[in-house]
């Protein structure tokens, strides 16, 4: 499969992740009486990864996330040379999804009285943030540490699930559930990123619409996830099989069905 084909698959997959996760947060989380709340949003993000793992895992590895691509490269499962195209495709997919969410949300409640409506604000589109953009008012250091640790654990799980020594028959399920759990833990802190592309799409679209606070905080949602991913890639190498006494070693693992 060519790099262009794999990158297009990554763009489509990341589009689905942002549309499904952030879209659920914007369209359904805050609806009075029947809103899905934090639990529903967490499940939505997990389900996007679960479904795409089986849809494009055999095509691109289903990274959907620049931090995942970096972590897999650091762990020896992905080519550094392919990394820029993957990151570009993932980011484009996220931006397109964020534009679509804004377009659809602007129609919310227009044709039916008494329904929830959409108001453009600095915290719209399920943006990630700290301080006043944190759902529960957490500060910068709490947000940075949370994103770093959550991404570390996410990548460690991905690397373990996709290790050929394991049984990854339901790898996509394990990865999707891991992302769901991560959201249940950290939505109140930063609205959960662990994915620089997911953060970039809504932040950029809001900035182009005149609300630039999330874009000013976007650096954290690149730095912390990337550092966490690098740490996980290095840490998992400690558990790789070593050559036996005869000097042979098991074949290296390949990136498959990562999220």
BELVEN-V968907 format. One record per residue. N is the residue number from 1. SS is DSSP state (hx for helix, st for strand, lp for the rest). NEAR is the number of other C-alpha atoms within 8 Angstrom. D_LAST is the distance of its C-alpha to the last C-alpha in Angstrom with 2 decimals. Layout:
n=(N & N)
ss=(SS & SS)
near=(NEAR & NEAR)
d_last=(D_LAST & D_LAST)
//
This chain:
n=(1 & 2 & 3 & 4 & 5 & 6 & 7 & 8 & 9 & 10 & 11 & 12 & 13 & 14 & 15 & 16 & 17 & 18 & 19 & 20 & 21 & 22 & 23 & 24 & 25 & 26 & 27 & 28 & 29 & 30 & 31 & 32 & 33 & 34 & 35 & 36 & 37 & 38 & 39 & 40 & 41 & 42 & 43 & 44 & 45 & 46 & 47 & 48 & 49 & 50 & 51 & 52 & 53 & 54 & 55 & 56 & 57 & 58 & 59 & 60 & 61 & 62 & 63 & 64 & 65 & 66 & 67 & 68 & 69 & 70 & 71 & 72 & 73 & 74 & 75 & 76 & 77 & 78 & 79 & 80 & 81 & 82 & 83 & 84 & 85 & 86 & 87 & 88 & 89 & 90 & 91 & 92 & 93 & 94 & 95 & 96 & 97 & 98 & 99 & 100 & 101 & 102 & 103 & 104 & 105 & 106 & 107 & 108 & 109 & 110 & 111 & 112 & 113 & 114 & 115 & 116 & 117 & 118 & 119 & 120 & 121 & 122 & 123 & 124 & 125 & 126 & 127 & 128 & 129 & 130 & 131 & 132 & 133 & 134 & 135 & 136 & 137 & 138 & 139 & 140 & 141 & 142 & 143 & 144 & 145 & 146 & 147 & 148 & 149 & 150 & 151 & 152 & 153 & 154 & 155 & 156 & 157 & 158 & 159 & 160 & 161 & 162 & 163 & 164 & 165 & 166 & 167 & 168 & 169 & 170 & 171 & 172 & 173 & 174 & 175 & 176 & 177 & 178 & 179 & 180 & 181 & 182 & 183 & 184 & 185 & 186 & 187 & 188 & 189 & 190 & 191 & 192 & 193 & 194 & 195 & 196 & 197 & 198 & 199 & 200 & 201 & 202 & 203 & 204 & 205 & 206 & 207 & 208 & 209 & 210 & 211 & 212 & 213 & 214 & 215 & 216 & 217 & 218 & 219 & 220 & 221 & 222 & 223 & 224 & 225 & 226 & 227 & 228 & 229 & 230 & 231 & 232 & 233 & 234 & 235 & 236 & 237 & 238 & 239 & 240 & 241 & 242 & 243 & 244 & 245 & 246 & 247 & 248 & 249 & 250 & 251 & 252 & 253 & 254 & 255 & 256 & 257 & 258 & 259)
ss=(lp & lp & hx & hx & hx & hx & hx & hx & hx & hx & hx & hx & hx & hx & hx & hx & hx & hx & hx & hx & hx & hx & hx & hx & hx & hx & hx & lp & lp & lp & lp & lp & lp & lp & lp & lp & hx & hx & hx & hx & hx & hx & hx & hx & hx & hx & hx & hx & hx & hx & hx & hx & hx & hx & hx & hx & hx & hx & hx & hx & lp & lp & lp & lp & lp & hx & hx & hx & hx & hx & hx & hx & hx & hx & lp & lp & lp & lp & lp & hx & hx & hx & hx & hx & hx & hx & hx & hx & hx & hx & hx & hx & hx & hx & hx & hx & hx & hx & hx & hx & hx & hx & hx & hx & hx & lp & lp & lp & lp & lp & lp & lp & lp & lp & lp & lp & lp & lp & lp & lp & lp & lp & lp & lp & lp & lp & lp & lp & lp & lp & hx & hx & hx & lp & lp & lp & lp & lp & lp & hx & hx & hx & hx & hx & hx & hx & hx & hx & hx & hx & hx & hx & hx & hx & hx & hx & hx & hx & hx & hx & hx & lp & lp & lp & lp & lp & lp & lp & lp & lp & hx & hx & hx & hx & hx & hx & hx & hx & hx & hx & hx & hx & hx & hx & hx & hx & hx & hx & hx & hx & lp & lp & lp & lp & lp & hx & hx & hx & hx & hx & hx & hx & hx & hx & hx & hx & hx & hx & lp & lp & lp & lp & hx & hx & hx & hx & lp & lp & lp & hx & hx & hx & hx & hx & hx & hx & hx & hx & hx & hx & hx & hx & hx & hx & hx & hx & hx & hx & hx & lp & lp & lp & lp & lp & lp & lp & lp & lp & lp & lp & lp & lp & lp & lp & lp & lp & lp & lp & lp)
near=(5 & 5 & 8 & 6 & 8 & 11 & 13 & 9 & 12 & 16 & 15 & 9 & 14 & 16 & 14 & 10 & 15 & 14 & 14 & 11 & 13 & 15 & 12 & 13 & 13 & 13 & 10 & 11 & 13 & 11 & 11 & 6 & 4 & 5 & 9 & 11 & 10 & 9 & 8 & 10 & 15 & 15 & 9 & 12 & 17 & 14 & 9 & 13 & 13 & 13 & 9 & 11 & 14 & 10 & 7 & 13 & 13 & 10 & 9 & 12 & 13 & 17 & 12 & 12 & 14 & 14 & 13 & 14 & 13 & 12 & 15 & 14 & 13 & 11 & 13 & 8 & 10 & 12 & 8 & 7 & 5 & 9 & 11 & 8 & 9 & 12 & 12 & 8 & 12 & 18 & 15 & 10 & 14 & 19 & 15 & 10 & 13 & 15 & 11 & 9 & 13 & 9 & 8 & 8 & 10 & 8 & 8 & 11 & 11 & 7 & 4 & 6 & 6 & 5 & 8 & 9 & 7 & 9 & 6 & 5 & 6 & 10 & 8 & 10 & 13 & 10 & 12 & 15 & 13 & 14 & 9 & 7 & 13 & 15 & 11 & 6 & 10 & 12 & 9 & 8 & 6 & 9 & 13 & 11 & 9 & 10 & 16 & 15 & 9 & 11 & 15 & 14 & 9 & 12 & 14 & 12 & 10 & 11 & 12 & 9 & 12 & 15 & 10 & 9 & 4 & 8 & 8 & 9 & 4 & 7 & 11 & 14 & 8 & 9 & 17 & 15 & 10 & 11 & 12 & 13 & 9 & 12 & 13 & 10 & 7 & 11 & 11 & 10 & 15 & 16 & 14 & 12 & 12 & 12 & 13 & 14 & 14 & 14 & 13 & 13 & 16 & 15 & 14 & 11 & 11 & 15 & 12 & 8 & 6 & 6 & 10 & 12 & 8 & 16 & 11 & 7 & 10 & 13 & 7 & 8 & 16 & 10 & 8 & 14 & 17 & 14 & 9 & 14 & 16 & 12 & 10 & 14 & 17 & 10 & 9 & 12 & 8 & 6 & 6 & 6 & 6 & 5 & 9 & 7 & 5 & 5 & 6 & 7 & 8 & 6 & 4 & 5 & 8 & 9 & 10 & 10 & 15 & 14 & 14)
d_last=(18.53 & 19.56 & 17.67 & 18.73 & 17.40 & 13.93 & 14.07 & 15.33 & 12.50 & 10.11 & 12.78 & 13.01 & 9.41 & 9.58 & 13.06 & 12.09 & 9.86 & 12.91 & 15.44 & 14.32 & 13.76 & 16.43 & 18.52 & 18.80 & 19.89 & 22.42 & 23.80 & 23.80 & 23.46 & 26.98 & 29.01 & 32.12 & 32.49 & 29.57 & 26.70 & 23.42 & 23.32 & 20.72 & 19.80 & 19.23 & 17.09 & 14.89 & 14.64 & 14.02 & 10.88 & 9.65 & 11.00 & 9.45 & 5.88 & 8.05 & 10.15 & 8.12 & 6.54 & 10.30 & 11.47 & 10.10 & 8.42 & 12.05 & 12.62 & 10.30 & 7.65 & 5.21 & 4.34 & 5.81 & 7.13 & 10.18 & 9.97 & 6.94 & 9.11 & 12.12 & 11.24 & 10.55 & 13.74 & 15.58 & 14.84 & 16.23 & 13.31 & 13.16 & 16.22 & 17.40 & 19.29 & 16.38 & 14.81 & 17.11 & 16.49 & 12.71 & 13.32 & 16.16 & 14.47 & 11.63 & 14.55 & 16.79 & 14.57 & 14.38 & 18.12 & 19.11 & 17.46 & 19.28 & 22.50 & 22.24 & 21.79 & 24.81 & 26.85 & 26.39 & 26.83 & 30.08 & 31.57 & 30.82 & 34.07 & 36.27 & 37.90 & 38.25 & 40.10 & 38.93 & 35.22 & 32.60 & 32.54 & 30.27 & 31.64 & 30.26 & 30.00 & 28.33 & 25.81 & 25.10 & 21.87 & 19.97 & 20.14 & 19.22 & 22.27 & 24.73 & 28.43 & 29.51 & 26.03 & 24.68 & 24.88 & 27.13 & 28.59 & 26.89 & 27.85 & 26.22 & 26.17 & 24.74 & 21.94 & 21.29 & 21.36 & 19.14 & 16.37 & 16.85 & 16.86 & 13.98 & 11.68 & 13.44 & 12.85 & 9.11 & 8.97 & 11.83 & 10.31 & 7.40 & 10.40 & 12.59 & 10.85 & 10.53 & 14.04 & 16.55 & 18.98 & 17.08 & 16.83 & 13.36 & 14.93 & 12.96 & 9.78 & 7.73 & 10.33 & 10.16 & 6.62 & 7.65 & 10.94 & 10.04 & 8.83 & 12.03 & 14.10 & 13.17 & 14.34 & 17.38 & 18.31 & 17.96 & 18.59 & 22.28 & 21.95 & 20.00 & 18.54 & 15.20 & 13.35 & 11.17 & 10.22 & 13.24 & 12.75 & 12.58 & 15.72 & 17.43 & 17.64 & 19.65 & 21.55 & 22.74 & 23.75 & 25.66 & 27.33 & 28.49 & 29.89 & 31.89 & 29.78 & 28.68 & 28.14 & 24.35 & 24.36 & 26.68 & 24.26 & 21.19 & 21.81 & 20.70 & 17.21 & 16.85 & 18.87 & 17.63 & 13.83 & 14.68 & 17.24 & 15.12 & 12.55 & 15.67 & 17.21 & 14.50 & 14.54 & 18.30 & 18.58 & 16.74 & 19.16 & 21.90 & 20.86 & 20.69 & 23.56 & 26.69 & 29.24 & 31.81 & 35.52 & 35.93 & 33.52 & 30.85 & 27.17 & 24.45 & 22.36 & 19.46 & 15.94 & 13.90 & 10.25 & 9.11 & 6.38 & 3.79 & 0.00)
//
